[in-house]
Amino acid sequence: MRDWLVLVGVLQLSAAGFGCGGGGSGDDGLDGAGGGTGDSGAASSGGVTTGASGGPAGSGGVTTGAGSGASTGSGGSGATTSGGGATTGAGTPDTCAGAEEDACPFEGGVQIDCRLRFMYGVNYAWRDFGADFGGQPKWSQSGVSGKKAQVLADLQDMRASGVDVVRWWIYPRFYGDQIAFDGQGNPTGLGGTSTQDILAALELADQAQVNVMFTLFSFDGFYKATYNPPSGLTAVSMGPIVADPARRARLIENVVRPVAQAVASSPHRSRMLAWDVINEPEWAMTGPSLHGGDPAFEGDSSKFDLVTHQQMEALAKESAAVLRGETGAPVSVGSAAIKWGQAWTHADVDFYQVHMYGWVNEWFPYNTPPSEWGLTDKPVVMGEFPINMAEMDVTYDKFVSDLYNIRYAGALSWSITDRSFSWSSNKTAVKAFADKHPCETRY
């Protein structure tokens, strides 16, 4: 069994101020970077843009420069950072005492099972949006356990293309029978084939020799039940549940804990590398940021049941405690953009995760070291970026090489199944980078 020790590569550069950009999710079910399959056009988190920086929440604003400094290696602006000995999650620095020497430690990466690596891979993020875990019988969509051959073929294709870590969404939106609810709309347990699908996903990951980052929830779950309702399915919004401490506690105990326990029960549990509590929660938030001078959250109240930063932070912290406690695996939050870089610094995460698309890059250049945005104490993984580099004006190889050289802790491109970001025509670039770094990109 994987020990799941997480040691942080401490980033030690001085912090710089930052402003705000814009962007986020699109309308009418095309939530984010477009295309896809599933809920009326699929809900991707990339950020369908209007003009240069369009999108829902927080557009516009003032920004500082890109930052500069000494650079080592090729392709990066700013300074590289060195790994440190601070610890988070389970374990202490002594846990790896006596372990086999790490053959290729990546400074600044996330250390798991005494291996410090650049977390490299891709977003699946679903084969069928909202159906992979639990199924949607009314739409004739089975969960992973009912489509093993197709999912295994996908995972094997990813592995053959150099992918090590697969970011995979579990419950992007509450609809259908995936989660059981009582008459008051409180979650009472996992439904459908959820447990079987979690176990099947880990079994298939082991067969394909890839690792998984499960993303438990998404901002999509905060859509009003009446907004773009899924045909023939009952939808429940997460907003009122997360806003109420008692109802949120039921969500944690009746959904988060059973999911974590299902992972822990798997003979292939070592393939579950890390957790992402929620994808891009900022789009479902309103009001001021609690930390670090980040801009306010301005989610669209016509679409979402919005919650405050305090309420969303509570969901992240309470979920993190359970996920880590049941499995020992490290936890992150999939932040929509580094403009909210401080938002999850008090959420008890083990590493930070930010997303990058053209609208973000306009205000927060991707090749600026995370330390210049104030993220200095934990590794930072680039959890989403366009695999086809749409609106980025940079090649895939240069983008990922720059992240590697300025010591981001990983890079996971978007995505396998989103038709607007073709996997088939871009996977050779994914493999080429992995082939250049065959040890540092493989846990």
N, C-alpha and C positions, 0 to 999 in steps of 0.2 A: 504493500500500500504506500502511496506517495505521502511523504511527511508533511507536505504543504507548508514548509517554513517560508515565510516571506521576509527577506531582508531588503531594506531600502537602499538604493544607490542615491546618496544625498547630493542634491544639486547645490553648489556653493557659490553661485554668482549673485551679485547685488541685484535687487529687484528694481524695476522701473514702473512708472505709472502707465495707465492705459485708459483708452476711451471706449466708445461703443460703436458697433457696426449695426447690421440689420440682417434680417432674413428668417427663414424657418419653413413652416409647413404650408402647403398649397391648399386649395379649396376642393370641395366635392370629392373627397376620398383620395385625391392625389396628394397625400400628406408628405411633402418633402420632395425628394429628387425624382419622382415621377415613375411612370410605367408600372411594372410589377403585375402581380396577379392577386386576386382575393377581394378584399372589401372595396367594391366599386372602384377598382383601379389601383388598389394596394396602398398601403401607408408606409412609405419610406421616410427616413428621417433626414434625408440629405438637404432639403431646402429648395423647393421650386422657387425661383426668384422672379421678381418683377423689375426689369431694368437691372442695374448693377448691384443693388443691395436690397431687393424687395423681399417680402415675407411677412409673417405675422407680427411677432413681438419685437419691440426694441429697435426699430430701424433708425438710421441716422445717428448723429452725434459727433463728438470731437474725438480725435485720436492723436496719439503721440507717434513719433517716428518708429521705424522698424527696429531700432536698436543696433548696436554694433559691438565690436570687440575683437579680440584676437581669435583666430580660427585655426583649428588643427584638422588635418584631413582635407578632403576636397569637397567643394560644393556647399559648405555651410557658412552662414554668416553668424557672427557672435562667437562666443567662446565655448569650447567643449567643457564638460564637467567630469568630475571623477566620482566613482562609487564610494559609498561610505558605509558605516557600520550601524546606523540606526535601525531599529527593528519595529515592525508593526505586525498585527495579526498574531498567529500562534508561534511560539518558539522564542529562542534567544540566540545571540551569536554563538553560544557554545553548542547549539544543536548540531551544527555541522562539524564540530571538532572530531577529528578522526575519520571523517568521510573522505572518499577518494577525491583527489585534487581536481578541481574544475578545469577541464582541458581548454576552455575558451571563454572565460568570463567576459561579459559585456558590461563595462562600467556604466552605471546609471540605469541598468535594466531592472526587471523584476526577478528576484531570486526565488525559485521554487524547487524544492527537493534538492537543495544545495547546488543548484545550477542557475547562474546569473545570465539571462538571455535577453535578446531583443525580441519582444513578443510579436511575431510576424505571421500574418495570415490574411483572412478575408471575412467579410460578413456574408452569412448564408442568405439573408437573415431568416428566411423561411423558404420552404418549398411551396406551401399553401398558407397564405397569410391568415393567422388566427386559427389554424386547424392542425398544425404539426403536433401540438400537445393537447390532446383531448378530442380532436376530430370534430367535424361538422357534418353529421349524418344527413341533415336536411339539405345540404349542398352536395351530398355524395362525396365528401372529402374525408378521407381517413387520416388518422394520426400517423406518426412515424412507424408505429408497430404494424400498421396495415399497409405500408408502402416501403417496406425494407429494401427491396431490390432497387427502387428508384433512388432512395436516399443514399444507399451504399455506393451506387454508381456516381452520384454527385460528390460524395466525400472522397472517393478514390481519385476522381478527376482533380479535386483540389490538391490532394496529396501529391499526385504526379506533377502538379504545377508548382510545387515548392511550398504549399501552405502547411503551416504547423498548427495554428490556432484558428478556430472557426467560431465567430460570434453568432449566436443562435438565439432567437427570441422565443420565449415561452408563451406569455399571455399579453400580447400587444393591446388587445381590447377585450373587455368582458362581454362576450355574447355567446349564444348557443348554450351547450351543456358542459363546457369545460370546467366550470366552477359551479358548485351548488349554492343556492341562496335560500334564505327563509322568506317568509311573507313580508318582512320589513326591509328586504334587500340587503341583509347581512350575509356575508359569505360563511358557509357552514362546512366546506370541505372541497376537495378536488372532485371533479366530475368527469364523465366520459371516459376516455382511455388515457387520461393524463399520466397516471403512474406507469402504465405499460409503455407509454411513448417515451418517457424520460429514461427508463431502463433500456429500451430499444436504441435510443439515440447514443447512449454510452457504449452499448455493445457494438454498434456500427462504427462509432468513432475508433474503438479499439481495433476492429477489423481493418479499417482504412489507415490506422496509425496516424491519426490526427488528434489534437486536443480541442476541448470545447470551452468557450466562455458563454455561459448561459445568461441571457438578459431576461430578467423576470417580468418586468412591466415596461410600458412605454407611455409617453404623453398621450398617445391615441386612446388610452383607456379612460381619459378624462373627458372625452367627447360627451356632450349631453346625450342622454338616451334617445332623444328625438332628432338628433342631428345625423343626417345621412344614414338612417337606420338600415341595418343589414336585412336583406329580404328574407322574410320567414323566420328570423331569429329574434329572440329577446335580448336587448342590450341593457347593461347596467353600467352606470358611470362610477368611476373610482373617486370622483371629487368629493361627494358627501361622505364617503367612507373614510378617506384620508383626513378630512377636516375634523372629524369627530374622534377624540382619543379612544373612546370605548369601542367604536366600530372599527377603528384602525387596529386595535388590539386583536379583534376577531380576524381581521385580514392576516395579521402576522401569524397568529396561532393556527388558523384553519386553512391557509393557503401557503404562506412562505415556509412555515415549518414542515408541512407534509412534503413540499417539493424538495427541500433540503434533505429530509429523511429518506426520500426515494433515491436521491443521488448517493447518500451514504450507504444505502443497502445494496448498491450495485457491486458485483464483482469487478466491474470495470470503472469504479469510481475515480481511479487515478487519472482518467481521461478528462475529468471535469477540472480544468486548470484554474478557473477563476469565475467570480460572479460579477455581473453588472446589475445593480438593483433596478434601475429604470433608465430607459432611453430618452434622452433630451427632455427632462422634466420641465425645463424653463418655459416651454411653450404652454404649459398648463398652470403657470404661476402668475400671481399679481402682487403688486406692492413693492416696497423697498427691499433691497438686499440686506441681509443681516451682517455681512462681512466685507471688509476690505475696500469699500468704496465702489463696488461693482454697480453698474446701472440698474435701475429698477426693472422689475419683470412686468411685461405688458401683454400677457396672453389675451387672446380674443374671447371675450365673454359671450359673444353670440354663438360660439361653437363649443366652448369648453366650460365645465364646472371648475372654475379656477380655485386654487388654494394659495395660501401664503408661503413664503420661504420657510417660516418656522414649521408649518405643517408638513411640507415636503421634506424638509431636513429630518423631521421626526420619523417619517416613513423610511428614509435612507438609514438612519442610525438604528432604528429598531429592527429593520430587516437585516442589516449588516451583523448585528449581534447574534441573530438566530442562524443566519447562513454560515457564518464563521464558526459558531459554536457547534453546529451539527456536522459540519464537514471539514473544518480546518482550512478551507480554501480562502484566498484573499478576495477582497470585495472592492468594487469601484462603482461610480455613477457615470453614465454616459452623457456628459455635458454637451449641449448643442454647440458651444463655441467658447473659446478662451476669453471672450469678452466678459463672461461670468466666471472667470478663473478662480475667484475666491469662494464661490458659492458653496462648495462641498468640502472646504478645508476643515470644517468642524463636524463632518458627518461620519466620522469613524471609518473612513475608507482606508485601504492599504496602498492603493496607488490611484493617481488621478487619470481621468480619461477625458479627452476633448475631441471634437469633430471639426473638420476643416472642409469648406467648400468655397467657391469663388467669392460669395458675398462676405465670408469671414476673412479671406485672404486680403481683400481690398483694404481692410482696416487693421488686421492683425496678421502680418506676413508670416507665412508658415515657417520660414527659415530663421525666425527669431527664437533664441533659446527660451525655454519656458521660464527660466529664472527671471527674465526681464518682464514677465507678466506676473511676477510674484510667487510662482510655484517653485519653491526651493527645498521643501522638506521631504518630498516623496517622488517616486518615479512618475513620469507622465507618458501615457500611451495615446497615440493618435488612433482613436477607435473607429473613425470613419473618414474617408476622403474618396473622391471620385476615381474609380479605377481607370477611367478613360481620360482623366485630368480635365474634364469639361470646365471651362471658365477659369482655369488655373494658369494657363500660359507657361507650362513647364511639363517636361516629360515625366513619366512614371519613375524611371530610374533616377533622375536627378532629384525628384521630390523625396523619394524614400532614402536615397543616399544622404541628402541634406539632413533629414531627420536623424539618421544613424550617426552622422558626424557631429551634430550638436547635442547628441545624447538624449533624444527622446527615447523612451523605454520600449517602443514598439510601434507598429503600423499595420492597420487592418483596413483594407480597401473595401469600397462599396461598389457592387455586390454581385453575388452569383445569379440571382433570379430577377433583378430589376432590369427590364429590357432597355431602359435608357442608359444603362452603364454595362455595355456588353462584356460579359465574362469571356466568351469564346474568342473574341478578337483581341483581348488584352491579357489573357492568362500567360502568354509567353513572357511578358515583361515581369509578371510576378515570379515566374520561375527563374528568370535571368538574375534577379537580385538574390534570390535564395541560393542559387548556384555560386554566386560570388562570396556568400557568407554561409557556407553549409553547416557550420557548427554553431555560430552565434545566433542563428535563427531557428534552432531546433531544441526544444526541451527534451 
